[in-house]
Amino acid sequence: MKYLLSVIHDKSDLATSDEQAAIDVFNDRLQAEGHWVFAGGLGAPGTATVIDNRGAEAMFTDGPFLESKEFLVGFWIIEAPDLDVALKLAADGSKACNRKVEVRPFL
């Protein structure tokens, strides 16, 4: 089963060099153990554009969809046999990046 591990933070600062090194080790482990699907870091919320094309024409709005104290700064998409394994990997990822991680299964 595939899971989305969302990295949540309250600042748009990048990982420190120590955090990045730990993330690299974690990424290598995910790949070596066959859990890796894809991962990436995201730009700050201010770089977002929201598109709403539910009406007669598309509306483009600069900035995030909603204002929040915390926001998505990156993610992993992993393959895991069950939720328990995904939660353990998320805990390890949270430790590596020094940020909160939310786990959600793909349907």
JOWOUR-V829810 format. One line per field, one symbol per residue. phi: phi as a letter, one per 30 degrees, with the letter a starting at -180 (. if undefined). psi: psi as a letter, one per 20 degrees, with the letter a starting at -180 (. if undefined). burial: b if it has 24 or more other ideal C-beta (glycine too) atoms within 12 Angstrom, else e. Layout:
BEGIN
phi->???
psi->???
burial->???
END
This chain:
BEGIN
phi->.cbcccccbcbcdddddddddddddddddeddcicdcaaaccddedddbccbcdcdbdccbdjddbdadbadcaabcbcbdadeddddddddddddcibdbccbddc
psi->qqqpoppprjqjqrqrhgghghggggggggghjjhpgqqqqqrqhiiqpppokibhqppppqrrhqpqhqrpirqqprpqhrhgggggghghggggikrqppppqq.
burial->eebbbbbbbeeeeebeeebeeebeebbeebeeeebeeebebeeebeeeeeeeeeeeeeeeeeeeeeeeeebbbbbbbbbbeeeeebebbbebbbebbbbebbbeeee
END
